[in-house]
Amino acid sequence: MEPLMGMGVLALMGAAATIAGTTEDLESDVGSQSNPNSQVQLAPQMMYPHRIYNKAISGEPPSNALICAIGGTVASVLMTASLSVIFAIAIGALVATAVHGTYCITAYMGRTASQKRFRQPIYLDILRSHTPVMMGYAFITTFCILVVSYIMVAVLAHPFPLTLLAFIWGITVGAIGSSTGDVHYGAEREFQNVEFGSGLNAANSGNIVRKAESGLRNGIDNSWFCAKFGGPVTGLAFGMTVFLSGWVTAVFNPATSLTMGWLSVAAGVILVLLMIIWNRKIEVAARKAFGPYKEEEEVAA
């Protein structure tokens, strides 16, 4: 493949991955399947009942790996039966979404019912309003992941089958959503009643903010908040991961010669080192701009 054509394909993959990362993070915010979910689960036990959809029985990586693998399996079978690629991917994503919706409902009902002793009600209106939203986000995420996986197989001639690639990218998008988007969601949304950057004191465990801008807070309020920053940043992180992971291969085409293949490996290593140095400089600049942490001030005193 010509380098220019390869860059165009990677741009398309990066765009689809950006959308997938954004919707994955927002889906986890609606259902509280993020890292801060432990505080949502703990809240009723600390006598703080809430109206947040609490569905997590696994982390985001295995959950997204499951639905993407299901979608990839269905799409592969349909394409083998000579169905159109677009319809095959759409139907595969739809089947995966149905499984995901079932998973959401049973997780919410089971987990909330187990907290009956702590007087945590099961809100049927929350179940009806939030589940379709999560299914919609899951459909978009799965569809985009399948598009990326299909391009890698059909255009870039990747040796892995579609289902395996969808599984791997599902784990990746879930891991990035769990590490990138949740920082914004957990630190700024659930504990707005404590000083920013103060950490979570044991006395505040489970004392999440339960009042929204209008009425009691729920998962859709969290999604509305995270759509401003947390979701787009997650999408950007996943899109850059997909684009940059294939960029060196497109530029230094390993099919040309063995030397060019090693050049792509070296270019990848250099790119990672540059990003590590850049990240370190950003961290140091932020510390200088916003001052030292309180612990550092105490030690200095």
Summary of the structure (lengths in Angstrom):
residues: 301
radius of gyration: 21.6
end to end distance: 62.0
largest distance: 72.7
contacts: 1012
relative contact order: 0.17
helix: 74%
strand: 1%
